[in-house]
């Protein structure tokens, strides 16, 4: 269970510039992804300015920025601009708009135009197959399957992710992303099935120090935490009465 043995690339998922720059200094972080929700949480108000700062500071690793229109014509306009921000910029295109209209035709046009797309919010193998067809013969692409959200529904995402690996295998320039992981174990699950990339949030990345930790030591630390918190809270049940 060592990072240096991983074949799967770890991409940091976030939208806070200082945090991204700190992770940029870590050799195990191979790329970055963002989305409008993360940007809003980070208090970003100027999308273009933020993205340009990120690309200027991190010029040599893949970075994904997402379109934010619900209309395909405007999505395309935004995608074509975003693609000009850097050679390693991938444009995130949602698998559908909010009306459940699929974006396959747009993805196909952009990919054939040489724009690197990252198709996002995918949750079914049928969507993976359709995206694979849409980007065939086009620019390098990412296919982001939200394995963590699949798991949130009570389904095991590993079989679907394994199928997705097989579907995309004939296209070497198309990489599968295990998106929205919920625990560090997901990194090693992704690696075991041959998934090329996993996106990991900063909070989850902080747990990398636990890799290979002694479970006996971890057990003792947990007992100490409960004990210390009970003392700090001043809990008491009084003096026991013996009859």
C-alpha positions as CSV (number, residue, x, y, z in Angstrom):
1,X,0.0,0.0,0.0
2,X,2.5,2.6,-1.2
3,X,1.8,5.7,-3.4
4,X,5.0,5.1,-5.4
5,X,3.6,1.8,-6.6
6,X,0.4,3.2,-8.0
7,X,-0.4,3.2,-11.7
8,X,-3.5,5.3,-11.1
9,X,-2.7,9.0,-11.2
10,X,-4.0,11.2,-8.4
11,X,-5.6,14.5,-9.4
12,X,-6.5,17.0,-6.7
13,X,-10.1,18.2,-6.8
14,X,-10.5,21.8,-5.5
15,X,-10.8,25.5,-6.3
16,X,-8.7,27.3,-3.6
17,X,-5.5,28.6,-5.2
18,X,-3.2,28.5,-2.2
19,X,-4.3,24.9,-1.5
20,X,-3.8,23.9,-5.2
21,X,-0.3,25.4,-5.1
22,X,0.6,23.5,-2.0
23,X,-0.5,20.3,-3.6
24,X,1.4,21.2,-6.8
25,X,4.6,20.8,-4.8
26,X,3.7,17.2,-4.1
27,X,5.1,14.8,-6.7
28,X,2.2,12.3,-6.3
29,X,-0.3,14.9,-7.5
30,X,-0.4,14.5,-11.3
31,X,-3.2,17.0,-12.2
32,X,-6.1,19.1,-11.0
33,X,-9.9,19.3,-11.5
34,X,-12.4,22.0,-10.5
35,X,-16.1,22.6,-10.9
36,X,-18.5,25.5,-10.3
37,X,-19.7,24.1,-7.0
38,X,-16.2,24.1,-5.6
39,X,-15.5,27.5,-7.0
40,X,-18.6,28.9,-5.4
41,X,-17.6,27.4,-2.0
42,X,-14.2,29.0,-2.4
43,X,-15.8,32.4,-2.9
44,X,-14.6,32.8,-6.5
45,X,-16.6,35.5,-8.4
46,X,-14.4,36.0,-11.5
47,X,-14.2,32.6,-13.3
48,X,-11.9,33.6,-16.1
49,X,-9.4,35.4,-13.8
50,X,-9.2,32.5,-11.3
51,X,-8.6,30.0,-14.1
52,X,-5.9,32.1,-15.7
53,X,-4.1,32.5,-12.4
54,X,-4.3,28.7,-11.9
55,X,-2.9,27.9,-15.3
56,X,-0.1,30.5,-15.0
57,X,0.9,29.0,-11.6
58,X,0.5,25.3,-12.7
59,X,1.5,25.2,-16.4
60,X,2.7,21.7,-16.7
61,X,-0.1,19.5,-15.3
62,X,-3.6,18.8,-16.7
63,X,-6.3,21.0,-15.2
64,X,-10.0,20.7,-15.9
65,X,-12.4,23.7,-15.9
66,X,-16.2,23.2,-16.5
67,X,-18.6,25.0,-18.7
68,X,-21.6,26.5,-16.8
69,X,-24.3,27.0,-19.4
70,X,-27.4,24.8,-19.8
71,X,-27.8,25.6,-23.5
72,X,-25.5,23.6,-25.9
73,X,-24.7,26.5,-28.1
74,X,-23.4,28.6,-25.2
75,X,-21.7,25.5,-23.7
76,X,-19.8,25.2,-27.0
77,X,-18.8,28.9,-27.0
78,X,-17.5,28.6,-23.4
79,X,-15.7,25.4,-24.2
80,X,-13.9,26.9,-27.1
81,X,-12.7,29.8,-25.0
82,X,-11.7,27.7,-22.0
83,X,-9.6,25.5,-24.3
84,X,-7.5,28.5,-25.2
85,X,-6.4,29.0,-21.6
86,X,-3.6,26.4,-21.7
87,X,-2.2,23.4,-23.6
88,X,-3.1,21.1,-20.8
89,X,-6.5,22.5,-20.1
90,X,-9.4,20.0,-20.3
91,X,-12.9,21.3,-20.7
92,X,-15.5,19.7,-18.5
93,X,-18.8,19.0,-20.3
94,X,-21.7,17.6,-18.3
95,X,-23.1,14.3,-19.7
96,X,-26.5,16.0,-20.1
97,X,-28.0,19.4,-19.4
98,X,-30.7,20.0,-16.7
99,X,-33.4,18.9,-19.2
100,X,-31.8,15.5,-19.4
101,X,-30.8,16.2,-23.0
102,X,-27.5,14.3,-23.8
103,X,-24.5,16.3,-24.8
104,X,-22.9,13.6,-27.1
105,X,-23.2,15.7,-30.3
106,X,-21.4,18.6,-28.6
107,X,-18.7,16.3,-27.2
108,X,-18.2,14.9,-30.6
109,X,-17.8,18.3,-32.3
110,X,-15.4,19.6,-29.6
111,X,-13.3,16.4,-29.6
112,X,-12.9,16.4,-33.4
113,X,-12.0,20.1,-33.3
114,X,-9.0,19.2,-31.1
115,X,-10.4,20.3,-27.8
116,X,-9.6,18.1,-24.8
117,X,-12.8,17.3,-23.1
118,X,-13.5,15.9,-19.6
119,X,-17.0,14.5,-19.7
120,X,-18.4,14.7,-16.2
121,X,-21.3,13.5,-14.0
122,X,-21.4,10.0,-15.7
123,X,-23.1,7.2,-13.7
124,X,-24.1,4.5,-16.1
125,X,-22.2,2.2,-18.4
126,X,-24.5,3.2,-21.3
127,X,-23.2,6.8,-20.8
128,X,-19.6,5.6,-20.9
129,X,-20.2,3.7,-24.2
130,X,-21.9,6.7,-25.8
131,X,-19.1,9.0,-24.7
132,X,-16.5,6.5,-26.0
133,X,-18.2,6.7,-29.4
134,X,-18.4,10.5,-29.3
135,X,-14.7,11.0,-28.7
136,X,-13.4,8.3,-30.9
137,X,-10.8,9.6,-33.3
138,X,-10.7,13.0,-31.5
139,X,-8.4,14.8,-29.0
140,X,-7.3,13.2,-25.8
141,X,-10.2,13.0,-23.4
142,X,-11.2,12.1,-19.8
143,X,-14.4,10.2,-18.9
144,X,-15.4,11.0,-15.3
145,X,-17.6,8.4,-13.7
146,X,-18.9,9.5,-10.3
147,X,-18.1,6.2,-8.4
148,X,-18.6,7.8,-5.0
149,X,-22.1,9.0,-5.9
150,X,-22.9,5.6,-7.2
151,X,-21.8,4.1,-3.9
152,X,-24.1,6.6,-2.1
153,X,-27.1,4.9,-3.7
154,X,-26.1,1.5,-2.1
155,X,-24.5,0.2,-5.3
156,X,-21.0,-1.2,-5.5
157,X,-19.2,1.0,-8.1
158,X,-16.3,-1.4,-8.7
159,X,-18.1,-3.7,-11.3
160,X,-19.3,-0.7,-13.3
161,X,-15.8,0.9,-13.1
162,X,-14.3,-2.3,-14.3
163,X,-16.7,-2.4,-17.2
164,X,-15.8,1.2,-18.0
165,X,-12.1,0.3,-18.2
166,X,-12.9,-2.4,-20.7
167,X,-15.1,-0.1,-22.8
168,X,-12.4,2.5,-23.0
169,X,-9.4,0.1,-23.4
170,X,-9.4,0.3,-27.3
171,X,-8.9,4.1,-27.1
172,X,-5.4,4.8,-25.5
173,X,-5.9,8.6,-25.5
174,X,-9.1,8.4,-23.5
175,X,-8.6,8.1,-19.7
176,X,-11.1,6.9,-17.1
177,X,-11.5,9.0,-14.0
178,X,-12.8,7.5,-10.7
179,X,-14.6,10.7,-9.5
180,X,-16.0,11.6,-6.1
181,X,-14.2,9.0,-4.0
182,X,-15.3,8.6,-0.4
183,X,-12.3,7.0,1.2
184,X,-8.6,6.3,0.6
185,X,-9.4,2.6,-0.2
186,X,-11.0,3.9,-3.4
187,X,-7.5,4.9,-4.7
188,X,-6.3,1.3,-4.4
189,X,-9.6,-0.1,-5.8
190,X,-9.1,2.2,-8.8
191,X,-5.6,1.0,-9.3
192,X,-6.5,-2.6,-9.0
193,X,-9.0,-2.4,-11.9
194,X,-6.7,-0.3,-14.2
195,X,-8.5,3.0,-13.9
196,X,-6.1,5.7,-15.1
197,X,-7.0,8.6,-12.8
198,X,-8.8,9.3,-9.5
199,X,-9.8,12.8,-8.3
200,X,-9.3,13.3,-4.6
201,X,-10.4,16.3,-2.4
202,X,-8.0,18.1,-0.1
203,X,-9.7,16.6,3.0
204,X,-9.2,13.1,1.7
205,X,-5.6,13.8,0.7
206,X,-4.9,14.7,4.3
207,X,-5.5,11.1,5.2
208,X,-2.6,9.8,3.0
209,X,-0.4,9.9,6.1
210,X,-2.5,7.0,7.4
211,X,-1.4,4.6,4.6
212,X,0.1,1.4,6.1
213,X,-0.4,2.7,9.7
214,X,-0.3,0.0,12.4
215,X,-3.9,-0.9,13.3
216,X,-2.9,-1.6,16.9
217,X,-1.5,1.9,17.2
218,X,-4.5,3.4,15.5
219,X,-6.8,1.5,17.9
220,X,-4.9,2.9,20.9
221,X,-5.0,6.4,19.5
222,X,-8.8,6.1,19.1
223,X,-9.2,5.0,22.7
224,X,-7.1,7.9,23.8
225,X,-9.2,10.3,21.7
226,X,-12.4,9.1,23.4
227,X,-10.8,9.3,26.8
228,X,-9.4,12.8,26.3
229,X,-12.6,14.1,24.9
230,X,-14.6,12.8,27.8
231,X,-12.3,14.5,30.3
232,X,-12.3,17.7,28.3
233,X,-16.1,17.7,28.4
234,X,-16.1,17.2,32.1
235,X,-18.4,14.2,32.0
236,X,-19.3,12.6,35.3
237,X,-21.8,10.0,36.6
238,X,-21.0,10.8,40.2
239,X,-19.8,8.4,42.9
240,X,-21.2,4.9,42.6
241,X,-23.3,3.6,45.5
242,X,-22.7,0.0,46.7
243,X,-25.6,-1.8,48.4
